Amino acid sequence: MLASTAIAEPVDYSSLTNAPAKPLEPLQPSPLNLRTLPALAPAPVTANDPNDIPPTTPGPALLRPLPGSQPANDYQRVRDMLRRPTLTDHLIQESLFRSQDVARVERVLSQIDPDKDEDSPQVEEPIMFDTPEADAVLSRIQVFPPDNLWNQNILAWPVDPSSAAIIEALGAGTPLTCNYDMGFVLVPPTQERVPVKIVEFPKESDPGPYPIPDNTPIEGWPIYHQGLTLAEHQADKLGQGGDRHAIVLDPSSMMLYEFYHTRRTPRGWQAGQASIFNLRTNRLRPDGWTSADAAGLPIFPAVVRYDELSRGVINHALRVTVRRTRRAYVAPATHYASREKHLYLPRMGERLRLRADFPLSGFSQAAQTILRALKTHGMFVADNGRIFAISIAPDARIPMLQSELKRVKATDFEVVATPPELLQRAAATQSVNKQ
């Protein structure tokens, strides 16, 4: 909702279905020729080595591994892979070790060691997010460096002294839910750049032209806009309005393009705001600048995707909308969207963590994967909204989880305090305000 102080009324997708979650459909074989690593049994965790970091326990993978991936919790192999002369940054080592995700470790090592860059994702034409082709590419990319705040394991971070008051301000009994809202499209490096008319926040937008293909999905497509063609939804034929985010990713360069209030007109594309993120760096947006999200954050890194649920592990923070926020922000956020100064309202960028003792039994495997991520990586307050909701890709292969997630209340979360050295590190990457 960007800089507006009024709370918009987004579609409450949770009312559309409360059907029990169904198992995820098996992945279709990928048309890409990718190698599949042999399965290895996880080695037991011992206390013999004081330098070892106890791994998280992501639980069993939901389905067979994606091509080029490995089931999570492979303790011994991850430890051995990280004992390499090319990997000297201890923060990166710690982040990767905690993830216990061999596929992620291999992605990072291939970027650090050029000799291992054997199978970089290749996209030759636009690929929609809800396809096996997209799964194969997404399972092999590294979104932001491993030491980025988005990828930090926060299990051991301290609780903020104001946590209880902030949770009370959120509404302790408020149920968590989810929106199946943020679709995206993958594009090749040769995708034609086109102009986009920026009509609301041109001074806080990154200049174009932008690689927007004809099949770019707009927020909520296709699950909640059946009966309309994609072209009709792009044009907002029914005048439904809303935030209408559009997300485009070039996985070859790892450049991300995000848009707010996106609409295709007879004269071309139009948006309220446009943001570009280099996902190979830790650079934040200029101080005080918004993005397609109110907090100045990117959206794509926070979206729960099918390829992640199929592996049974999510190694990044999620995003959450809340009803009221404070006139303040904390890294990695760069923008606020409120006039309220109440000390115990959450700031944009506030990080909430599901309590470690929250029981996961009784939840479906897909819901457990999300809840484990909320324990290990948490969620950033990213926008104002009518409901307390995380974002899931509107992929028909993902079961409806609203009724399950509503069993989790705001009081089951705690606000964490980001270590000062990480905030300083983030500040050092701050882009210079161009205004």
Residue, then its C-alpha position, 0 to 999 in steps of 0.5 A: m500500500l506504499a505511502s498511503t496512511a489509509i489501510a486498503e481492503p485487499v481480497d481476503y483469500s482465506s474466505l474462499t476455501n477452508a477445505p483441508a489441505k491436500p497432499l502436494e502433487p508430485l513434480q513432473p519430470s523436468p525437461l532440463n537435463l539436470r543431475t540428481l544427487p544420490a540420497l544420503a542418510p543424515a549423520p547423527v549430531t554429536a557434541n564432540d566438536p565444540n565448533d559444530i553448530p547444531p543443525t535445524t531439523p527441517g523434517p522429511a521432504l514432502l516429495r522426491p527431491l527436485p533435480g539437482s537437489q538433496p533431501a534436507n538435514d544431511y548434517q555430515r555432508v553439509r559440514d564436509m562441503l563447507r570445509r573448503p579454502t574458497l569459503t572463508d567468510h564465517l557468517i556465510q559458513e554459519s548460515l549455510f551450515r544451519s540450513q542443512d540444505v545440500a542443494r543450497v550449499e551447492r548453489v552458493l559454492s558454485q557462485i564462490d568457486p567459478d570451477k563449480d559453475e557447471d549448470s547455471p540456470q538457462v532460460e530461453e523464453p518467459i516461464m510462468f512460476d507455476t510450471p515444472e520448468a520454473d521449478a527446475v530453475l528456482s531450485r538452483i538459484q541463490v536469492f541474495p548472498p547467504d549472509n544477507l539478512w533475508n537468509q540469516n537463521i535467527l533461532a539464537w537471536p535475542v527477543d526484543p525487550s518490547s516484544a510482548a508489547i508489540i505482539e499485544a499491539l498487533g492483537a494477541g489473538t489475531p490468527l495468522t493466515c495467507n494470501y495466494d497472491m504473488g505470482f511471477v515470471l522468469v525471463p531470459p537475458t535477451q528479453e525485450r526491454v519495454p517502457v513503463k509509465i510510472v504514475e505515482f512514485p516516479k522519484e522513488s522508482d528505478p528507471g527503465p526500460y524493463p524486461i516485461p514479457d506479454n505473459t507477466p502475471i498480475e497479483g493473484w493470477p490465475i487462482y483468484h481470477q478464473g473466468l478472465t483471460l490473462a490479458e483481461h486481468q492485466a488490463d483490470k477489465l473488471g476494475q477490481g483494483g488492489d495492489r496489483h503487484a507484478i514480479v519479473l525475475d531474470p535468473s541469469s543475471m539475478m536481477l529482479y523487477e517489481f511493480y505496484h499498481t500494474r496495468r496494461t493499457p492500449r498504450g502500453w504498461q503502466a505502474g505506480q512504482a518500479s523497483i529493481f534489485n540485484l539479488r547477487t548483492n546485499r544492497l538496500r534501496p536508498d534510505g527513505w525510498t519505498s518499493a513495490d512493497a511499502a517497507g522498501l523491501p523486495i517481494f519475490p524473496a519472501v514468497v513461499r514457492y512450490d519448489e520449496l514446499s516440495r523439498g520440505v525446506i524454506n531457507h529465507a524469511l517470509r513477509v507479513t502484512v499487519r493492520r497498523t504500523r509505526r512511523a519508523y523502519v529497521a533494516p532491511a526496510t527503508h521506508y515507513a507507511s504510517r503517521e502513527k508514532h505509538l512506541y509499541l506498534p511494529r516498524m516496517g522491517e520488524r522481524l517476527r519469529l514463531r516460538a521455538d516451543f510451538p508444536l507442529s504435530g497435527f499440521s500437514q507437511a506443507a504447513q509444517t514446512i512454512l512453520r519451521a521457516l517461521k521458527t528459523h528465519g521468521m517474517f518481516v513486516a512488509d506492508n499494511g493490510r487488513i489481515f495478518a497474512i504471509s504470501i504464497a505463490p498462487d500456484a494450483r499445485i499448492p494446497m489451501l492452508q488458510s484453515e491450518l495457519k489460522r490455528v497459529k495466533a499472533t501471541d505464538f510469535e515473538v519480536v527478535a532484535t537483530p544483532p547490531e553488527l548485522l544492522q551495521r553491515a546492512a547500513a554499509t550497503q545502503s544505496v545513496n538517495k538519488q533525490 
